[in-house]
């Protein structure tokens, strides 16, 4: 099939030939009406570009082919694509912290599997690379612009937007359970046309569903330095095959939310999947944060960066419209240069916050009450050292727990980590001064300084998140 992105390029070239010097990097009201089939051995095809000047001066174009009746001399034009070239005003740019990593627990989809089982196109169009990260609020992915042909396209490499469509298609299969293909967009603005041979990154933002078979997206594309190259907004993707193309069960989310048990704790929470952090995420850091990051050993820098991103996203939740668009102006290091913070310039409002990370996740929580968070991967070290951080009664709780001794132990450890953060205790003080009375899968009851509190837990694979909130007395 002739790709939709190539149809746009052909129409842009027709406009440039007919109206030299006319701007073609902005367009609106695109419609991809029907497939234009190509046979594997076909080197070219005959098509017609129709151009009409509107009263506003905008150029409405369409790409069609001549269709002849099986018998006789009657022929007609079959339209395949339409687009109007016009100056447009896209949505306000996304903040870098919302672009540079997956948001929440991600489904890591290898690009090879994307093309083998979800979007089965020919080898020339396998241009999403590495791992595609899908999450409830969208997707991030690496896109490659292959070197094909000698002519520089007017709209940039068509493979980049085409690959972003593939990412959006995979998102629709995971979270809506059907295969949606692009059928148009409201507007597209190209700031820097994609260059063949370069690597780009996309952030796909779902915009809701139209009925039960159509999804809408905004697609933002960035270069390796984090500069916005183009945005396609109001991208419309439809289940045009009406479920004749099945969706594998392994990719479907089935509405499952692994962190739902933490929902009642604090005002806001942000989770970052560390492997989803894009190379230009450093643009989100303040000068102070950058200096502190450089002091970490190389292996710990990504964890530090993930925690900063999570805290900046948390600040946007807590302060709502008060947080600046530039995330480097949100400071996530407290004045003591030790504790996490969500400091928004010019705001007198202050929130409690806490942050943590392990080898997969960074997480930040915050609200109006003292709050602590921890995340840890289950490992045998925690169990072997139980006698160090647990009292005999707690060890007995773990040994008898229906969760299994290891799962109970990690809940005890993370609860004490949270308590240390909330109450400003050293870890050794928390080990002896925090007593777990009950340990369950999604909550534990704990006694601290004469108060009985509830810690919330959530499991993601072999990782356990724990949040402890202390309401003001």
N, C-alpha and C positions, 0 to 999 in steps of 0.2 A: 504494500500500500504506500502511496505517496504521502510523506509525513505532512502534518498540518503546518509545522514550522517551515518546511520548504515551500509550501503554497504561499505563505506570507512573504518569503523572500522573492519569489517570482513576481508577485504583484507589486512589491516595492521596486523591482527592477523595471517593470513596465511603466510605473509612474515616473521613475528617474529618466527613462528614455523619452517619454512624451513631454515631461515638464522638467527640463534640466535645472538642477539647483533646488528643486522642491524638497523640503524636509520629509523624510519617511521614517524617522526613528520613533515618532509618536503615532499611535493608531488606536482606534476604538471600534466597538460594536463588531467584533470578529465573529464569524459563524463558519464552522466546519460542517457543511451540510451533508456530505456523503463521501464515502471512500472513493479514491481514484486508484483502481487496481493497476499493478505493474507485474509483468511476468519476469522471472529471474534472468532471462536472456535479453530482456528489452533494454536497449541503450538510450532511447529517447522516447518522447511522446509528444503528440500535437495537442496543444491547448490554446484557449483564447482568453486574453485578459481584457475585460471590459472596464472602462474608466468613465465615470460620470462626475461632472463638477456640480456640487450642490450650491444653493444660493449663498451659503456661508463662505464658500470658497474651498471647503473641504472636498476631498476626492474619494468618492465611493467606488470601490473596485470589486470585481468578482472574477474568479477563475473558473472556466468551463471547458467542456469538451463537446465535440460534435457527435451526436448519436444518430445513426441512420436506421430507418425502419428495416426489418428483415427482408421485406419484399417491397420494391418500389423505390421512388426517388425522394420520399419525404425525409427530412432531417430536422433536428432541433438541437438547441444548446442545453446541456445538462450542467447545472452549477454545482461546483464542489466546495468552493470557499468564497467568503465575502469579508471585506474589511474596509474601513474608512480611515484614510490617513488625515490626521487632524491633531492640532496641539491639544494636549490633555493635562489635567492636574491630578496626579496620583494621590493616594492616601499619604498621611504624614509618615515619614520614615520610621522604621522600628529602631528602638534603642539597641546598641551593640550587645548589651547583656542578654537581651531577649533573643538574639540571633545566634550567638556564638556557641551554643550548646543545646542539647536536648533538655526538655523541661519535664521533670518527673522521671518515673521509672520508664526506661526505654525498651522497646523490642528491637534487638540488634539483628538486622536482616542482611546477610552477606549479599553483595550485588550479584554474584554468580547465581544465587538461588532466586533472586528477584527475576532474572531473565530466564532461568530454566523453568520456573513453575508459576510465576505470577504475571509476567509481561513478556510473552514469548515472541519477540521480534527477531529479525535477522541479525547477524553478527555486526553489521555496520552501525547498529543503533543500540549497542550495549555501552552506554556512556555514563551511567551512574557507576561510581567506582567504590572500592573498599567496602565499608559497612554503611547501610542506610539505617538511620535511627528513627523509629516510629514511636510516637507517644500521643496521648489523648489530645493534646493541643497542637499537633502538627508533626513535622518531620524536619530533620536536617540531613544533608547528604553531600558528598563530594561528587562533582561533575567534571567530565573530561571532554575537551574539544579536540577531536582527532584531526590530524593533518590529512585532508582529502581534497583534491582539486587544486588548481593554481589560482583561482579567482577569489579575491577577498569579498565575502558576501556583504551587501549593504547593511544588513541587520545584524551582522556578526555571525559566528558559527551557529547554524540552526540546531546543532546537536545538543547545545546547552539547555535551551528551553524544552526541547523534546525529552531530554533525560529528566528534567524537573517534572514533566507530565507523568513520567513513569513512576516517580516517587509518590506523587499525589494519587496515582492509581493504586499503588500498594497500600497507602494509608486508607483509602476507601475500602479495600478488601479486608483490612484488619478490623476497622471500627464500624463499618456498615455492612460488610458481608456480600458485596457485589463488585463486579468489575466495571469501573466507570472510565470512559474514554473522553478526551477533550472534544467539546462541541462548540467552543467559542469563549470569548472573554469580553468584559466591559471596556477595559483599556490596557494599553501596554506602553511603557515609556522606557526607551533604551538610552542610558546615559553614556555608557562605554561599551560599544559592540564587542562581543566575545571574540577572542583571537584564537585561531587554530593553534593547537599545541599547548595551550595553557590549561590550568586547573582552576575550577570555580567551585563555589559552594552555594547551596540553596537552603532557604528556610521556607517551608510550606506551611501556610496558616489556614486552617479550615474556616470557612465563612458560613457554615450551616448547610442545611439540606432544603431543596425545593421539592416537596412531595417525597415520595418513597424511592425515587430512582435517579435523582439529580443532586450532585454536590457542588458547592462553590468553594473556591480557594483564592487566596492571594499568594503569589509566588515571588519571592525576593531572591535575587541572585547577586553574589558578591565575588570579588576577585580574591586572590591569596592574601592581599593586604587588608581585607575587610572593607574595601571601597564598594559602594553600591553600584552595580553595573546596569541592572534593569529590574523593573517590577512589572508583573502582569497581574492585574487585579480583576476581581469578579470572574475568575476562570471558571467556566461551567463544564462539569464532567458528568456524563450521563451513562446509565446502564442501558446502552443501545442494543445489547444482545438479549435483554430481558432474561438474564440468568441462564442463557444457553452456554455461557462460559462459566464453569463452576469455580468456586473459591475453595482452596484446600483448607481443611479444618485446622491444620497446624498454625495458620497465620491469624485466625480469628481471635479477637480479644474476648468475645462473649460477655462484654460488660464488666469484666472482672477488674476491681480496683484493689491492688495489694495493700494500699495505705489507708483504706477506709476506716480502719479501727483507730487511727490517730486523729480523725476529723474533729473531735470535740475538744482538742487541746490547743490553746492559744488562739490568736486571731489569724495567723497566717503561717504557711510552711512552704518552703521551696526545696526541691530535690534536683540535683544535677548528676547525671550519669557521666563519670569522669572520662570514659573513652569517647564520648560524643563531643568533647570540647574541641572547637575548631582552632586552626593555627593563629588566627588573628584575635583571639580572646583577650590578649594582653591590652588591647585598646580600651577595654572596659575598666582597667585599673587606674587608680590615682597614682601620683608620683610616689607618695609614701608607700602604697601597697606594692608598687613595682620594686622599690628599694628593698622592702622586706622579703619579697619573693626571691630576689637575687641572693639573699643571705641563706636561703634553704639549699640543701643539697639537691642536685638535679633531679633525683628520683622522687622528691617530695613536692616539687614545684607544681605539678599538675593538681595535686590534692589541695594545695594552698589556693591555687587559682580557682578551682571548683568551689571552694568554700566562699571566696570573695564574690563569685557570680551568684551563688545561692543567696548570700546576704543582700546583694544589690536588688535581686528580684524580690526578696522579702520586703525590702524597703518600699518597693512600688506597691506591694499589697498593703502594708501598714499605713503608708502616707497617702495612698490612692493617687489623686492628681497632683499632690504636692511634691513628688519626687522629680528631679530634673531629667530631661531627656538624655543628657550626657552622663553615663554611669560613672565616669571618672570623677564626677563631683559628689558622688555618694561615698562617704568614707566608712569603711567597714572595720577599722581598727580603733579601739577605744583610746582615750588619752593616755592610759597607763601603758600603751603599746603591747598589751598582753591579751586582753579580752576582746571578743567580737563586738561589733556595734553596727547600728544602722543610722548613720548621722547624715541628715539632709540639710544642706546649707539654708539658713534663714528660718528654719522651723524651730519653734519653742517646744513643740510636742516631743516627748521622749517615750520610747517603748523599751521593754525588756526584750532581749534576744539571746540566742544561743546557737552555736554551730558545731558541726562535727564532720568527720570524714573517715572512711576506711579505704580499702584498695579498689572499690567500685563506685561508691557514692560520696557526694558531699551533700549535707543537709543543713538548713537553717530554719529555726522556728522563732516566733516572737508574738508579743501581745502586751496587754496591760498589766499582767501579773508576772512575777518571777517564774522563769521557765528554763528547763534544761533539756538538751537532746543529745543522744548518742547513737551511733550506728557501728556495728561490728560484724565481722564475718565469723561464723562458728569455726572454732579450731580447738585442737586437743590441748593447747597450752592453757587455755582458760580452765579446762577441767582438771588438768594436772596441778594447777596452782590454786585450786578452790580453797584449800586450807588457809591460804594467805589472806584472801579478801572476803571469806565467808565464815561466820560463826558456826559452831556445831549444829545448832538448830536449823540453820539455813542449808547446810550441807545435807542434813537429813531430809529437808523439803525437796531438794534436788534429786536425791537418791530415790525418793518415792514418787516423783512426779510422773504422771502419765505422758508428759511431753517427751520424756527421756532425759537422762541426767545432763547431757550436753546442752539441750535446748533450754532447760531450766537454768543452768549455770550462766548462759550468756544473757539471760534476762536479769539475773541477779547482778551480774557485772555492769551491764549498761544502766540499770537503775541506780546503782551506786555512783557511776560516772555522772549521771544527770544530777543527782543530789549534791555532789561535790560542786558542780557548776552553779546550781541554784543558791546554795547556802554559803558559797565561798570557802568551802572546806578543802583541805588537802585530801588526796586520794587515800592515804593511810587512815586519816581521821574518818573518812566516809566508810571505809571497810569495817571499822569497829563501831561507828556511831550511827549507822543506818541499818535497820533490821527489817528484813523481808518477812512478812507474816503469811502471805499467800503468793503463789506463783502460778499463773495460768498463761494460756497462749496469747491472749490479747490484753491482759491486764495483770498487774501485781499490786498487792497491798503492802505498804511500807510504813514503818514507824521512824520518825525523825524528830528528835528534840521534843518529844512529847506530843507530836502531831501525827495523825494517821492520814496518809495520802495515797492516791492511786496513780500508778504509772501505767501508761498505755504502750502496748507493743504491736509491731507489725512485722511479718516475715516476708522477705523477697528472696526466693531461692534459699541460700544458706546465710543470708544477711538478716540481722534483726535490728529494727529501729525501735528506740524507746524515747518517750517524751514524758517528762514529769513537770507538771504545772502546780504552783503553790498559790492558791487564792489568798489575797490579802485578808488577815484576820479581822 
